[in-house]
Amino acid sequence: VHKDYHISQREDGKWQVKGAKAEKALKIFDTQAEAIKFAKTTAGNQEGTFTIHKKDGKIRKQTY
């Protein structure tokens, strides 16, 4: 099953990794770099993809 994860900034300034269409974050981080590292590992383990969002919510990069 293909999974897609999104890295985005929360209102409190922290960064979250969420599954696509998920209500809750899988994990929350202080920096975007930490969130990206976690998403790469998680997506890689499940043959998934991840999308990195900028602070304004726009897409910065999609990885397949």
PAZAPA-4460 file (N, C-alpha, C; in steps of 0.05 Angstrom, whole numbers, plus 32768, in hexadecimal, padded with zeros to 4 digits):
% residues 64
    n_x    n_y    n_z   ca_x   ca_y   ca_z    c_x    c_y    c_z   seq   type   mol
   8011   7FE8   8000   8000   8000   8000   8012   8019   8000     1      V     A
   800D   802A   7FED   801C   8043   7FEA   8013   8057   7FFF     2      H     A
   8026   8063   800D   8020   8077   8021   802D   8092   8019     3      K     A
   801F   80A7   801E   802A   80C2   8018   802A   80D2   8032     4      D     A
   8041   80DE   8038   8044   80ED   8051   8049   810A   804A     5      Y     A
   8040   811C   805C   8043   8139   8058   8052   8144   806F     6      H     A
   8066   8155   8069   8075   8164   807D   806C   8181   807C     7      I     A
   8061   818B   8092   8057   81A6   8092   805B   81B3   80AD     8      S     A
   805A   81CD   80AD   805E   81DC   80C7   8042   81E0   80D4     9      Q     A
   8042   81DC   80EE   802A   81E0   80FE   8027   81FD   8107    10      R     A
   8010   8205   8111   800C   8220   811B   801F   8227   8131    11      E     A
   8028   8213   8141   803A   8219   8157   8057   821B   814F    12      D     A
   805D   8218   8134   8078   821B   812A   8087   8201   8127    13      G     A
   807C   81EB   8133   8089   81D1   8130   8082   81C4   8115    14      K     A
   8092   81B1   810E   808E   81A3   80F4   8082   8187   80FA    15      W     A
   806F   817F   80E9   8061   8166   80EC   8063   8154   80D3    16      Q     A
   8062   813A   80D8   8060   8127   80C2   8045   811A   80C5    17      V     A
   8035   811C   80B0   801A   8111   80B0   8016   80FF   8098    18      K     A
   8007   80EA   809B   7FFE   80DA   8084   7FEA   80EB   8074    19      G     A
   7FE9   80E6   805A   7FD6   80F5   804A   7FBA   80F0   8054    20      A     A
   7FAA   8105   8057   7F8F   8104   8060   7F8C   80FC   807E    21      K     A
   7FA2   80FB   808C   7FA2   80F4   80A9   7F9A   810D   80BA    22      A     A
   7F8C   8108   80CF   7F84   811D   80E2   7F9B   8125   80F4    23      E     A
   7FAA   8111   80FE   7FBF   8116   8111   7FDA   8111   8105    24      K     A
   7FEE   811F   8110   800A   811B   8107   8015   8100   8111    25      A     A
   8026   80F4   8101   8034   80DC   810A   8049   80E4   811F    26      L     A
   8057   80FA   811A   806C   8103   812C   8070   8121   8128    27      K     A
   8079   812F   813D   807D   814C   813C   809A   8152   8143    28      I     A
   80A6   8165   8135   80C2   816C   8137   80C6   818A   813B    29      F     A
   80DD   8191   8146   80E4   81AD   8149   80EE   81BA   812F    30      D     A
   80FA   81AA   811D   8105   81B4   8104   80FA   81A5   80EC    31      T     A
   80FA   81B2   80D5   80F1   81A6   80BD   8104   818F   80B5    32      Q     A
   811E   8193   80BA   8132   817F   80B3   812D   8164   80C1    33      A     A
   8126   8166   80DB   8120   814E   80EA   8107   8140   80DF    34      E     A
   80F3   814F   80D7   80DA   8144   80CC   80E0   8137   80B1    35      A     A
   80F1   8143   80A1   80F8   8137   8087   8106   811D   808A    36      I     A
   8119   811C   809D   8128   8103   80A2   8115   80ED   80AA    37      K     A
   8102   80F3   80BC   80EF   80DF   80C5   80DD   80D6   80AE    38      F     A
   80D4   80E9   809D   80C2   80E2   8087   80D1   80D1   8072    39      A     A
   80EA   80D7   806D   80FA   80C7   805A   80FB   80AA   8063    40      K     A
   8101   80A6   807D   8103   808B   8088   80E8   807D   8087    41      T     A
   80D3   808B   8090   80B9   807F   8091   80AE   8078   8075    42      T     A
   80B1   808A   8062   80A8   8086   8047   80B8   8070   803A    43      A     A
   80D2   8070   803F   80E4   805B   8033   80DD   803F   803D    44      G     A
   80D6   803D   8056   80CE   8023   8062   80B4   8018   8056    45      N     A
   80A3   802A   804C   8089   8022   8042   8085   8027   8025    46      Q     A
   809B   802B   8017   809B   8031   7FFA   8087   8048   7FF4    47      E     A
   8088   805C   8005   8076   8073   8003   8085   808C   7FF8    48      G     A
   8076   80A2   7FF8   8081   80BB   7FEF   807D   80D0   8004    49      T     A
   808A   80E7   8002   8084   80FC   8014   8085   8117   8006    50      F     A
   8077   812A   8011   8075   8145   8006   807E   8158   801C    51      T     A
   8091   816A   8015   809A   817E   8027   808C   8198   8021    52      I     A
   8080   81A4   8036   8073   81BE   8032   8084   81D4   803E    53      H     A
   8082   81EC   8032   808F   8204   803D   8080   820E   8055    54      K     A
   808B   8222   8062   807D   822D   8079   8062   8238   8072    55      K     A
   805E   8242   8059   8044   824D   8051   8031   8237   8047    56      D     A
   8039   821E   8048   8028   8208   8040   802B   81FF   8024    57      G     A
   8037   820F   8013   803B   8207   7FF7   804F   81F0   7FF5    58      K     A
   804E   81E1   7FE0   805F   81CA   7FDD   807B   81D3   7FD6    59      I     A
   808F   81C9   7FE5   80AB   81CF   7FE0   80B7   81BA   7FCE    60      R     A
   80B1   81A0   7FD5   80BC   818A   7FC6   80AC   8171   7FCA    61      K     A
   80A8   8162   7FB5   809B   8147   7FB6   80B0   8132   7FB0    62      Q     A
   80B1   811D   7FBF   80C4   8107   7FBB   80B5   80ED   7FB7    63      T     A
   80BE   80DF   7FA2   80B1   80C5   7F9D   80C4   80AF   7FA1    64      Y     A
***
